Structure formats: C-alpha cells, structure tokens
Amino acid sequence: MTEIEAIRARHAVRNYTAKPLSPEIIDELSQEIEQCNRQGQLHIQLVTENEEAFKTFIPLFGRFKNVKNYIALAAKKQGDFYVKCGYCGARLMVKAQQAGLNSCWVTNTYNAKKCPVTLAPDEELVGVIAIGYGTTDGTQHKSKSMERLCKPCSDK
C-alpha cells in the first residue's frame, strides 16, 4: 500500500480486537518512531499490550474499547513541539495503516497518569494515537470544503 492509498484508506477507529501486534509490526513502528524522534528532537514512545491508560476512564465523548497499543506523543516543551508531534503522529498513522493497523488520535479520553511513558521534567505528553486491529476499518465522514474551513488571505 502506498502512502497516498494509506491516507485515503485511514479512518478513525475507536474499537479494537484483542489480536496482539506482531513483532515485525512492532519493529517497523519502532524504527519509524526512532526516525521521528531523531529528526524532530521528540520523545515519542510505543506502548504495547498495556490498557491501563484507557481502563476505568469513562469519557463523555468518543469512548474507546480494547485499546492495548498506542503511540505516546511526547516532546520537550520548546518551540513548535506541538506541530512536530502532530506531523510525526500523522506520519506514524500512515505507517500503521500501511502495516494493516487502524488508528485514532486521542487527546482527552485517556488517563495520562496511567500512561507508562518516561518523561523528563521539561517534557510533555501531548496525546496518544490508539493503534491496533479495529473491529471495523472505520467509516468516511463528509469533510467540510476548503472554503468553509479557510478564509482567504487579504493582501494589505
């Protein structure tokens, strides 16, 4: 699957099966995470077979089910670290899709205190990306037009 095919095929998935990630997929994702960390000076971490961050946390919106694998987006709190985490997060979701996994951005519907990542005092856990084998491949939702999302720049 090409990157473009993966981008078009990927949809948010919140419910996952119990099937564990293979060592090959873990290795592939870990290598991509290492590249992101090196290039962006980030501290992104892969968490596998751990559901504590999603256990006993009942959100008002966007419930997740059976999330045991996720990518923790973390970085030193400096400069454009949110942008870098977002860019690398999108890159990692494409890689996960190419590996046959499903994914979903997660910001407020997990318990960050139970997320088993290591952070330096000057680092922040920005969010996580749930990954795994979805019970479905998700569905495409209608997107807003560019005109509705963006206002034209005025040349003054």
ZAZADREN-886404 format. One record per atom (N, C-alpha, C): residue in three letters; x, y, z; atom name; residue number from 0. Coordinates in Angstrom, 2 decimals. Layout:
- Ala	X	Y	Z	CA	NUM $
...
This chain:
- Met	0.85	-1.17	0.00	N	0 $
- Met	0.00	0.00	0.00	CA	0 $
- Met	0.90	1.24	0.00	C	0 $
- Thr	0.65	2.14	-0.92	N	1 $
- Thr	1.42	3.38	-0.98	CA	1 $
- Thr	0.97	4.33	0.14	C	1 $
- Glu	1.75	5.38	0.36	N	2 $
- Glu	1.35	6.36	1.36	CA	2 $
- Glu	0.02	7.01	1.02	C	2 $
- Ile	-0.18	7.37	-0.25	N	3 $
- Ile	-1.43	8.00	-0.68	CA	3 $
- Ile	-2.61	7.05	-0.46	C	3 $
- Glu	-2.43	5.79	-0.81	N	4 $
- Glu	-3.50	4.80	-0.58	CA	4 $
- Glu	-3.81	4.66	0.91	C	4 $
- Ala	-2.77	4.68	1.74	N	5 $
- Ala	-2.96	4.57	3.18	CA	5 $
- Ala	-3.70	5.80	3.73	C	5 $
- Ile	-3.35	6.97	3.24	N	6 $
- Ile	-4.03	8.20	3.68	CA	6 $
- Ile	-5.51	8.15	3.33	C	6 $
- Arg	-5.81	7.69	2.13	N	7 $
- Arg	-7.22	7.61	1.70	CA	7 $
- Arg	-7.98	6.52	2.43	C	7 $
- Ala	-7.31	5.43	2.81	N	8 $
- Ala	-7.97	4.29	3.47	CA	8 $
- Ala	-8.15	4.50	4.97	C	8 $
- Arg	-7.35	5.37	5.58	N	9 $
- Arg	-7.38	5.51	7.03	CA	9 $
- Arg	-8.58	6.32	7.52	C	9 $
- His	-9.27	5.75	8.50	N	10 $
- His	-10.38	6.43	9.17	CA	10 $
- His	-10.23	6.18	10.67	C	10 $
- Ala	-10.74	7.07	11.48	N	11 $
- Ala	-10.65	6.92	12.94	CA	11 $
- Ala	-11.38	5.66	13.38	C	11 $
- Val	-10.71	4.86	14.20	N	12 $
- Val	-11.29	3.63	14.75	CA	12 $
- Val	-11.11	3.68	16.27	C	12 $
- Arg	-12.19	3.45	17.00	N	13 $
- Arg	-12.14	3.51	18.47	CA	13 $
- Arg	-12.31	2.15	19.15	C	13 $
- Asn	-12.70	1.13	18.39	N	14 $
- Asn	-12.91	-0.20	18.96	CA	14 $
- Asn	-11.95	-1.19	18.31	C	14 $
- Tyr	-11.23	-1.93	19.15	N	15 $
- Tyr	-10.17	-2.82	18.67	CA	15 $
- Tyr	-10.39	-4.25	19.12	C	15 $
- Thr	-9.82	-5.19	18.37	N	16 $
- Thr	-9.86	-6.60	18.74	CA	16 $
- Thr	-8.72	-6.87	19.73	C	16 $
- Ala	-8.69	-8.06	20.27	N	17 $
- Ala	-7.64	-8.44	21.23	CA	17 $
- Ala	-6.37	-8.94	20.54	C	17 $
- Lys	-6.36	-9.00	19.21	N	18 $
- Lys	-5.20	-9.52	18.49	CA	18 $
- Lys	-3.96	-8.67	18.77	C	18 $
- Pro	-2.88	-9.30	19.26	N	19 $
- Pro	-1.67	-8.53	19.55	CA	19 $
- Pro	-0.92	-8.13	18.27	C	19 $
- Leu	-0.11	-7.11	18.38	N	20 $
- Leu	0.73	-6.69	17.26	CA	20 $
- Leu	1.86	-7.70	17.11	C	20 $
- Ser	2.21	-7.99	15.88	N	21 $
- Ser	3.30	-8.94	15.62	CA	21 $
- Ser	4.64	-8.27	15.93	C	21 $
- Pro	5.65	-9.06	16.25	N	22 $
- Pro	6.99	-8.48	16.48	CA	22 $
- Pro	7.49	-7.69	15.27	C	22 $
- Glu	7.13	-8.13	14.05	N	23 $
- Glu	7.56	-7.42	12.84	CA	23 $
- Glu	6.94	-6.03	12.77	C	23 $
- Ile	5.66	-5.93	13.10	N	24 $
- Ile	4.99	-4.63	13.06	CA	24 $
- Ile	5.54	-3.73	14.17	C	24 $
- Ile	5.76	-4.29	15.35	N	25 $
- Ile	6.34	-3.51	16.45	CA	25 $
- Ile	7.70	-2.96	16.05	C	25 $
- Asp	8.51	-3.79	15.41	N	26 $
- Asp	9.83	-3.37	14.97	CA	26 $
- Asp	9.73	-2.27	13.91	C	26 $
- Glu	8.82	-2.45	12.96	N	27 $
- Glu	8.63	-1.46	11.89	CA	27 $
- Glu	8.21	-0.10	12.47	C	27 $
- Leu	7.24	-0.12	13.38	N	28 $
- Leu	6.78	1.12	14.01	CA	28 $
- Leu	7.88	1.75	14.87	C	28 $
- Ser	8.61	0.91	15.58	N	29 $
- Ser	9.70	1.41	16.44	CA	29 $
- Ser	10.77	2.11	15.62	C	29 $
- Gln	11.09	1.56	14.46	N	30 $
- Gln	12.09	2.19	13.58	CA	30 $
- Gln	11.59	3.55	13.09	C	30 $
- Glu	10.31	3.62	12.71	N	31 $
- Glu	9.75	4.90	12.24	CA	31 $
- Glu	9.73	5.92	13.38	C	31 $
- Ile	9.40	5.46	14.60	N	32 $
- Ile	9.40	6.35	15.77	CA	32 $
- Ile	10.81	6.87	16.03	C	32 $
- Glu	11.81	6.00	15.93	N	33 $
- Glu	13.20	6.43	16.12	CA	33 $
- Glu	13.58	7.53	15.12	C	33 $
- Gln	13.15	7.38	13.87	N	34 $
- Gln	13.43	8.41	12.86	CA	34 $
- Gln	12.75	9.72	13.22	C	34 $
- Cys	11.49	9.65	13.63	N	35 $
- Cys	10.76	10.87	14.02	CA	35 $
- Cys	11.45	11.55	15.20	C	35 $
- Asn	11.84	10.76	16.20	N	36 $
- Asn	12.49	11.32	17.38	CA	36 $
- Asn	13.80	11.99	17.02	C	36 $
- Arg	14.56	11.35	16.16	N	37 $
- Arg	15.85	11.90	15.75	CA	37 $
- Arg	15.66	13.17	14.93	C	37 $
- Gln	14.79	13.15	13.95	N	38 $
- Gln	14.59	14.30	13.06	CA	38 $
- Gln	13.92	15.47	13.76	C	38 $
- Gly	12.96	15.18	14.63	N	39 $
- Gly	12.19	16.25	15.26	CA	39 $
- Gly	12.61	16.59	16.67	C	39 $
- Gln	13.63	15.91	17.19	N	40 $
- Gln	14.05	16.07	18.58	CA	40 $
- Gln	12.87	15.86	19.53	C	40 $
- Leu	12.19	14.71	19.33	N	41 $
- Leu	10.99	14.37	20.09	CA	41 $
- Leu	11.29	13.18	21.00	C	41 $
- His	10.29	12.79	21.78	N	42 $
- His	10.42	11.64	22.67	CA	42 $
- His	9.16	10.75	22.54	C	42 $
- Ile	8.78	10.45	21.32	N	43 $
- Ile	7.63	9.60	21.03	CA	43 $
- Ile	7.97	8.18	21.45	C	43 $
- Gln	6.97	7.50	22.05	N	44 $
- Gln	7.19	6.15	22.57	CA	44 $
- Gln	6.05	5.23	22.16	C	44 $
- Leu	6.38	3.98	21.86	N	45 $
- Leu	5.39	2.97	21.51	CA	45 $
- Leu	5.06	2.17	22.77	C	45 $
- Val	3.78	2.08	23.08	N	46 $
- Val	3.31	1.29	24.23	CA	46 $
- Val	2.50	0.13	23.67	C	46 $
- Thr	2.87	-1.10	24.06	N	47 $
- Thr	2.14	-2.27	23.58	CA	47 $
- Thr	1.64	-3.10	24.75	C	47 $
- Glu	0.53	-3.78	24.51	N	48 $
- Glu	-0.08	-4.68	25.48	CA	48 $
- Glu	-0.24	-4.05	26.86	C	48 $
- Asn	-0.74	-2.82	26.89	N	49 $
- Asn	-1.00	-2.13	28.14	CA	49 $
- Asn	-2.27	-1.31	27.98	C	49 $
- Glu	-3.29	-1.67	28.71	N	50 $
- Glu	-4.57	-0.98	28.59	CA	50 $
- Glu	-4.87	-0.04	29.76	C	50 $
- Glu	-3.90	0.17	30.64	N	51 $
- Glu	-4.13	0.96	31.84	CA	51 $
- Glu	-4.59	2.40	31.55	C	51 $
- Ala	-4.03	3.03	30.54	N	52 $
- Ala	-4.39	4.42	30.25	CA	52 $
- Ala	-5.84	4.56	29.78	C	52 $
- Phe	-6.41	3.47	29.29	N	53 $
- Phe	-7.79	3.52	28.79	CA	53 $
- Phe	-8.76	2.77	29.70	C	53 $
- Lys	-8.26	2.16	30.75	N	54 $
- Lys	-9.07	1.38	31.66	CA	54 $
- Lys	-9.71	2.28	32.72	C	54 $
- Thr	-10.93	2.01	33.06	N	55 $
- Thr	-11.69	2.72	34.10	CA	55 $
- Thr	-11.85	4.21	33.84	C	55 $
- Phe	-11.51	4.68	32.68	N	56 $
- Phe	-11.69	6.10	32.37	CA	56 $
- Phe	-12.92	6.21	31.47	C	56 $
- Ile	-13.97	6.83	31.97	N	57 $
- Ile	-15.22	6.90	31.23	CA	57 $
- Ile	-15.41	8.33	30.71	C	57 $
- Pro	-15.08	8.54	29.44	N	58 $
- Pro	-15.23	9.89	28.87	CA	58 $
- Pro	-16.68	10.18	28.51	C	58 $
- Leu	-16.98	11.43	28.36	N	59 $
- Leu	-18.31	11.84	27.92	CA	59 $
- Leu	-18.48	11.67	26.42	C	59 $
- Phe	-17.37	11.66	25.68	N	60 $
- Phe	-17.42	11.58	24.23	CA	60 $
- Phe	-16.31	10.67	23.74	C	60 $
- Gly	-16.56	9.95	22.68	N	61 $
- Gly	-15.52	9.19	22.00	CA	61 $
- Gly	-14.97	8.02	22.78	C	61 $
- Arg	-15.82	7.17	23.28	N	62 $
- Arg	-15.36	6.01	24.04	CA	62 $
- Arg	-14.48	5.10	23.19	C	62 $
- Phe	-13.46	4.57	23.83	N	63 $
- Phe	-12.55	3.63	23.18	CA	63 $
- Phe	-12.75	2.27	23.83	C	63 $
- Lys	-12.57	1.22	23.04	N	64 $
- Lys	-12.74	-0.13	23.57	CA	64 $
- Lys	-11.55	-0.99	23.18	C	64 $
- Asn	-10.99	-1.66	24.17	N	65 $
- Asn	-9.94	-2.66	23.98	CA	65 $
- Asn	-8.65	-2.05	23.41	C	65 $
- Val	-8.31	-0.83	23.79	N	66 $
- Val	-7.06	-0.21	23.34	CA	66 $
- Val	-5.93	-0.73	24.24	C	66 $
- Lys	-5.00	-1.47	23.64	N	67 $
- Lys	-3.86	-2.01	24.38	CA	67 $
- Lys	-2.54	-1.52	23.79	C	67 $
- Asn	-2.61	-0.91	22.61	N	68 $
- Asn	-1.41	-0.45	21.92	CA	68 $
- Asn	-1.62	1.00	21.51	C	68 $
- Tyr	-0.62	1.81	21.76	N	69 $
- Tyr	-0.72	3.20	21.36	CA	69 $
- Tyr	0.65	3.84	21.26	C	69 $
- Ile	0.66	4.92	20.51	N	70 $
- Ile	1.87	5.71	20.32	CA	70 $
- Ile	1.72	6.95	21.19	C	70 $
- Ala	2.63	7.13	22.13	N	71 $
- Ala	2.59	8.29	23.03	CA	71 $
- Ala	3.42	9.41	22.40	C	71 $
- Leu	2.77	10.52	22.11	N	72 $
- Leu	3.43	11.68	21.50	CA	72 $
- Leu	3.96	12.59	22.61	C	72 $
- Ala	5.26	12.61	22.76	N	73 $
- Ala	5.88	13.40	23.83	CA	73 $
- Ala	7.08	14.17	23.27	C	73 $
- Ala	7.35	15.30	23.92	N	74 $
- Ala	8.47	16.13	23.47	CA	74 $
- Ala	8.83	17.14	24.54	C	74 $
- Lys	10.02	17.69	24.39	N	75 $
- Lys	10.46	18.79	25.24	CA	75 $
- Lys	9.59	20.00	24.93	C	75 $
- Lys	9.14	20.69	25.97	N	76 $
- Lys	8.26	21.85	25.81	CA	76 $
- Lys	9.05	23.05	25.32	C	76 $
- Gln	9.27	23.09	24.01	N	77 $
- Gln	10.01	24.22	23.43	CA	77 $
- Gln	9.63	24.38	21.97	C	77 $
- Gly	9.67	25.60	21.51	N	78 $
- Gly	9.43	25.88	20.09	CA	78 $
- Gly	8.10	25.33	19.60	C	78 $
- Asp	8.16	24.70	18.47	N	79 $
- Asp	6.95	24.20	17.81	CA	79 $
- Asp	6.73	22.70	18.07	C	79 $
- Phe	6.93	22.27	19.32	N	80 $
- Phe	6.84	20.85	19.63	CA	80 $
- Phe	5.46	20.27	19.37	C	80 $
- Tyr	4.40	21.06	19.52	N	81 $
- Tyr	3.04	20.56	19.20	CA	81 $
- Tyr	2.94	20.25	17.71	C	81 $
- Val	3.46	21.13	16.89	N	82 $
- Val	3.42	20.95	15.44	CA	82 $
- Val	4.22	19.71	15.06	C	82 $
- Lys	5.41	19.57	15.62	N	83 $
- Lys	6.24	18.41	15.31	CA	83 $
- Lys	5.57	17.11	15.73	C	83 $
- Cys	4.95	17.10	16.90	N	84 $
- Cys	4.22	15.90	17.35	CA	84 $
- Cys	3.06	15.59	16.41	C	84 $
- Gly	2.36	16.61	15.97	N	85 $
- Gly	1.25	16.40	15.04	CA	85 $
- Gly	1.71	15.86	13.70	C	85 $
- Tyr	2.77	16.44	13.19	N	86 $
- Tyr	3.31	15.98	11.90	CA	86 $
- Tyr	3.77	14.53	12.00	C	86 $
- Cys	4.57	14.24	13.02	N	87 $
- Cys	5.08	12.87	13.18	CA	87 $
- Cys	3.96	11.89	13.53	C	87 $
- Gly	2.98	12.35	14.28	N	88 $
- Gly	1.83	11.49	14.58	CA	88 $
- Gly	1.10	11.08	13.31	C	88 $
- Ala	0.88	12.03	12.42	N	89 $
- Ala	0.22	11.72	11.14	CA	89 $
- Ala	1.07	10.75	10.33	C	89 $
- Arg	2.36	10.99	10.31	N	90 $
- Arg	3.30	10.11	9.60	CA	90 $
- Arg	3.23	8.68	10.16	C	90 $
- Leu	3.16	8.55	11.48	N	91 $
- Leu	3.10	7.24	12.12	CA	91 $
- Leu	1.76	6.54	11.88	C	91 $
- Met	0.69	7.31	11.79	N	92 $
- Met	-0.61	6.70	11.48	CA	92 $
- Met	-0.63	6.15	10.06	C	92 $
- Val	0.00	6.83	9.13	N	93 $
- Val	0.11	6.32	7.76	CA	93 $
- Val	0.91	5.03	7.76	C	93 $
- Lys	2.01	5.01	8.50	N	94 $
- Lys	2.84	3.80	8.59	CA	94 $
- Lys	2.03	2.65	9.20	C	94 $
- Ala	1.26	2.93	10.24	N	95 $
- Ala	0.41	1.90	10.87	CA	95 $
- Ala	-0.62	1.37	9.87	C	95 $
- Gln	-1.23	2.26	9.11	N	96 $
- Gln	-2.22	1.86	8.11	CA	96 $
- Gln	-1.56	0.96	7.06	C	96 $
- Gln	-0.36	1.32	6.63	N	97 $
- Gln	0.35	0.50	5.65	CA	97 $
- Gln	0.66	-0.89	6.21	C	97 $
- Ala	0.79	-1.00	7.53	N	98 $
- Ala	1.07	-2.29	8.17	CA	98 $
- Ala	-0.20	-3.08	8.46	C	98 $
- Gly	-1.36	-2.53	8.05	N	99 $
- Gly	-2.62	-3.24	8.25	CA	99 $
- Gly	-3.31	-2.94	9.56	C	99 $
- Leu	-2.88	-1.86	10.24	N	100 $
- Leu	-3.48	-1.48	11.51	CA	100 $
- Leu	-4.47	-0.34	11.33	C	100 $
- Asn	-5.30	-0.14	12.33	N	101 $
- Asn	-6.20	1.00	12.39	CA	101 $
- Asn	-5.69	1.93	13.47	C	101 $
- Ser	-6.18	3.17	13.48	N	102 $
- Ser	-5.67	4.15	14.44	CA	102 $
- Ser	-6.69	5.23	14.71	C	102 $
- Cys	-6.42	6.01	15.77	N	103 $
- Cys	-7.27	7.16	16.10	CA	103 $
- Cys	-6.48	8.10	17.01	C	103 $
- Trp	-6.55	9.41	16.70	N	104 $
- Trp	-5.95	10.42	17.57	CA	104 $
- Trp	-6.70	10.40	18.90	C	104 $
- Val	-5.98	10.57	20.01	N	105 $
- Val	-6.61	10.63	21.34	CA	105 $
- Val	-5.95	11.77	22.11	C	105 $
- Thr	-6.77	12.66	22.67	N	106 $
- Thr	-6.19	13.73	23.48	CA	106 $
- Thr	-6.74	13.72	24.90	C	106 $
- Asn	-8.02	13.81	25.08	N	107 $
- Asn	-8.58	13.92	26.43	CA	107 $
- Asn	-9.26	12.66	26.95	C	107 $
- Thr	-9.42	11.64	26.14	N	108 $
- Thr	-10.18	10.48	26.55	CA	108 $
- Thr	-9.30	9.30	26.95	C	108 $
- Tyr	-8.22	9.59	27.64	N	109 $
- Tyr	-7.37	8.57	28.24	CA	109 $
- Tyr	-6.81	9.15	29.53	C	109 $
- Asn	-6.28	8.32	30.39	N	110 $
- Asn	-5.73	8.76	31.66	CA	110 $
- Asn	-4.21	8.89	31.53	C	110 $
- Ala	-3.72	10.10	31.35	N	111 $
- Ala	-2.29	10.34	31.13	CA	111 $
- Ala	-1.45	9.87	32.32	C	111 $
- Lys	-2.02	9.90	33.52	N	112 $
- Lys	-1.27	9.47	34.71	CA	112 $
- Lys	-1.00	7.96	34.69	C	112 $
- Lys	-1.83	7.22	33.97	N	113 $
- Lys	-1.64	5.76	33.89	CA	113 $
- Lys	-0.95	5.34	32.60	C	113 $
- Cys	-0.48	6.30	31.85	N	114 $
- Cys	0.22	6.02	30.60	CA	114 $
- Cys	1.69	5.74	30.94	C	114 $
- Pro	2.18	4.52	30.72	N	115 $
- Pro	3.52	4.14	31.18	CA	115 $
- Pro	4.66	4.64	30.27	C	115 $
- Val	4.80	5.94	30.20	N	116 $
- Val	5.89	6.52	29.41	CA	116 $
- Val	6.86	7.21	30.35	C	116 $
- Thr	8.08	7.36	29.88	N	117 $
- Thr	9.07	8.08	30.67	CA	117 $
- Thr	9.21	9.48	30.10	C	117 $
- Leu	9.09	10.45	30.97	N	118 $
- Leu	9.19	11.85	30.57	CA	118 $
- Leu	10.21	12.57	31.44	C	118 $
- Ala	11.01	13.39	30.81	N	119 $
- Ala	11.90	14.27	31.56	CA	119 $
- Ala	11.06	15.41	32.14	C	119 $
- Pro	11.56	16.10	33.17	N	120 $
- Pro	10.78	17.19	33.78	CA	120 $
- Pro	10.34	18.28	32.80	C	120 $
- Asp	11.13	18.48	31.73	N	121 $
- Asp	10.79	19.54	30.77	CA	121 $
- Asp	10.03	19.00	29.56	C	121 $
- Glu	9.49	17.78	29.65	N	122 $
- Glu	8.74	17.18	28.54	CA	122 $
- Glu	7.26	17.10	28.86	C	122 $
- Glu	6.47	17.03	27.81	N	123 $
- Glu	5.01	16.96	27.95	CA	123 $
- Glu	4.47	15.82	27.09	C	123 $
- Leu	3.49	15.11	27.63	N	124 $
- Leu	2.75	14.11	26.87	CA	124 $
- Leu	1.62	14.86	26.17	C	124 $
- Val	1.75	15.03	24.86	N	125 $
- Val	0.81	15.83	24.08	CA	125 $
- Val	-0.50	15.07	23.84	C	125 $
- Gly	-0.40	13.79	23.60	N	126 $
- Gly	-1.56	12.94	23.33	CA	126 $
- Gly	-1.07	11.57	22.92	C	126 $
- Val	-2.00	10.71	22.56	N	127 $
- Val	-1.63	9.38	22.11	CA	127 $
- Val	-2.40	9.05	20.83	C	127 $
- Ile	-1.90	8.06	20.13	N	128 $
- Ile	-2.59	7.53	18.96	CA	128 $
- Ile	-2.89	6.07	19.24	C	128 $
- Ala	-4.16	5.73	19.37	N	129 $
- Ala	-4.55	4.34	19.56	CA	129 $
- Ala	-4.26	3.60	18.26	C	129 $
- Ile	-3.65	2.42	18.36	N	130 $
- Ile	-3.38	1.61	17.17	CA	130 $
- Ile	-3.72	0.16	17.47	C	130 $
- Gly	-4.06	-0.57	16.44	N	131 $
- Gly	-4.36	-1.99	16.60	CA	131 $
- Gly	-5.23	-2.46	15.46	C	131 $
- Tyr	-5.80	-3.63	15.65	N	132 $
- Tyr	-6.70	-4.21	14.65	CA	132 $
- Tyr	-8.12	-3.83	15.04	C	132 $
- Gly	-8.71	-2.95	14.27	N	133 $
- Gly	-10.05	-2.47	14.58	CA	133 $
- Gly	-11.11	-3.53	14.34	C	133 $
- Thr	-12.21	-3.40	15.10	N	134 $
- Thr	-13.34	-4.28	14.85	CA	134 $
- Thr	-13.97	-3.94	13.50	C	134 $
- Thr	-13.75	-2.72	13.02	N	135 $
- Thr	-14.11	-2.29	11.67	CA	135 $
- Thr	-12.95	-1.44	11.16	C	135 $
- Asp	-13.01	-1.07	9.89	N	136 $
- Asp	-11.99	-0.18	9.33	CA	136 $
- Asp	-12.39	1.28	9.44	C	136 $
- Gly	-13.45	1.57	10.17	N	137 $
- Gly	-13.94	2.94	10.30	CA	137 $
- Gly	-14.74	3.33	9.08	C	137 $
- Thr	-15.32	4.51	9.13	N	138 $
- Thr	-16.13	4.98	8.01	CA	138 $
- Thr	-15.71	6.39	7.64	C	138 $
- Gln	-15.87	6.69	6.38	N	139 $
- Gln	-15.55	8.02	5.90	CA	139 $
- Gln	-16.68	8.96	6.28	C	139 $
- His	-16.33	10.12	6.75	N	140 $
- His	-17.31	11.15	7.10	CA	140 $
- His	-17.20	12.28	6.09	C	140 $
- Lys	-18.26	12.99	5.92	N	141 $
- Lys	-18.25	14.11	4.99	CA	141 $
- Lys	-17.32	15.19	5.52	C	141 $
- Ser	-16.45	15.66	4.66	N	142 $
- Ser	-15.50	16.71	5.03	CA	142 $
- Ser	-16.05	18.07	4.63	C	142 $
- Lys	-15.66	19.08	5.38	N	143 $
- Lys	-16.03	20.44	5.03	CA	143 $
- Lys	-15.18	20.90	3.85	C	143 $
- Ser	-15.72	21.78	3.07	N	144 $
- Ser	-14.99	22.31	1.92	CA	144 $
- Ser	-13.87	23.23	2.40	C	144 $
- Met	-12.87	23.43	1.55	N	145 $
- Met	-11.77	24.33	1.89	CA	145 $
- Met	-12.29	25.75	2.13	C	145 $
- Glu	-13.29	26.15	1.35	N	146 $
- Glu	-13.86	27.49	1.50	CA	146 $
- Glu	-14.50	27.67	2.87	C	146 $
- Arg	-15.09	26.58	3.39	N	147 $
- Arg	-15.74	26.66	4.68	CA	147 $
- Arg	-14.71	26.63	5.83	C	147 $
- Leu	-13.59	25.94	5.60	N	148 $
- Leu	-12.56	25.82	6.63	CA	148 $
- Leu	-11.61	27.01	6.68	C	148 $
- Cys	-11.33	27.61	5.54	N	149 $
- Cys	-10.30	28.63	5.46	CA	149 $
- Cys	-10.84	29.94	4.92	C	149 $
- Lys	-10.32	31.02	5.42	N	150 $
- Lys	-10.66	32.33	4.89	CA	150 $
- Lys	-9.51	32.79	4.01	C	150 $
- Pro	-9.81	33.44	2.89	N	151 $
- Pro	-8.72	33.91	2.02	CA	151 $
- Pro	-7.88	34.97	2.72	C	151 $
- Cys	-6.60	34.97	2.43	N	152 $
- Cys	-5.69	35.97	2.98	CA	152 $
- Cys	-5.93	37.29	2.26	C	152 $
- Ser	-5.90	38.37	3.01	N	153 $
- Ser	-6.02	39.68	2.37	CA	153 $
- Ser	-4.63	40.28	2.24	C	153 $
- Asp	-4.34	40.78	1.08	N	154 $
- Asp	-3.05	41.42	0.82	CA	154 $
- Asp	-3.15	42.90	1.14	C	154 $
- Lys	-2.70	43.31	2.30	N	155 $
- Lys	-2.79	44.72	2.71	CA	155 $
- Lys	-1.45	45.36	2.63	C	155 $
